[in-house]
Amino acid sequence: MSESKFAEFRPRWKEYEWRVIRGEKVAPPVNHALDEVFAKRAGSGESPPSLRVWDRYEPEVPFGRFQSPGNEVDAENAEKYGVALVRRMTGGGAMFVEPENVITYSITAPINFVSGMGAVESYEFLDEWVVGALRSIGVEAYYEPINDISSSGGKIGGSAQARSFGAVLHHTTMSYEMDARKMLEVLRIGKEKVSDKAVESAEKRVGPIKRQTRMPKEEVISALLATFAEYAGGNVRTDIVSEEEMDEAEKLVESRYGTREWNEMIP
């Protein structure tokens, strides 16, 4: 998408009052269920659009809606490290996530927010503010189609998206720090063996934020939220997940995101 076309769509950020939520620590399936809850509510107009920053109790591998976990994860090593396996409602690939080492956020908005854009264009549009925020703290970040945030120091993160329930759900996970050896043990990444050479190769491909700026993770998140508020023209309201929303999410965990049928099915 050209810069001039971005200029056409950018005012849309200021047309809403955004809920900005610093999520509390929850079990991995709950975060995925909350994505569905927020998408449904944004699509129906029951709730305004939102930016939600995740937090987690434990490590996980969130894998794409159309992936088979057996192809993506070494189950024995995942169990050894206490890594939960959860299927997302979005597509895309599997990621190894440790709570202290990542920053994950979700954007949910009415589908009209991305009208006139194809999926490829909307990925870049919905993460443009993040690239700007990272640059503001000294990280030489840029967008790499279709769905990656990269930098001069390596890949920082990736996005996934779904257009369902009359809404767009867009979530991104960025690496703040990384344990490359553990990641290679848990994920089945090609035919690469877990060797010093493989670890060194993975280290070169990924550019965690902490290695490019010494800012603590919480300060990085604060910088992200400040830039988001600028994009929204200050139309942001700090909020929390309501009891009703959490109840809906917990029911979805029981019926879908926490079940073997959902997480172990072969698409």
NORZI-V151691 format. One line per field, one symbol per residue. phi: phi as a letter, one per 40 degrees, with the letter a starting at -180 (. if undefined). A space follows every 10 residues. Layout:
# NORZI-V151691
phi=???
This chain:
# NORZI-V151691
phi=.ccccddccd ccdccbcccb bccccbcdcc dcccdcdccc ccccgcbcca bbccaacaca bcbcdbcbdc cbbcdccccd cgccbbcccc cgbcbcbbdc bbbbbbbbad dccbcgbcdc ccdcccbdcc dcccccbgcc cacbdcabbb acchcbaaba aabaggbbbb bbbbccaabc ccdcccccbf bcccbdcccc cccccbbddc cbaccddccc cccccccdcc ccggcbbcab cccccccccc cccccacbbc dccbcbc
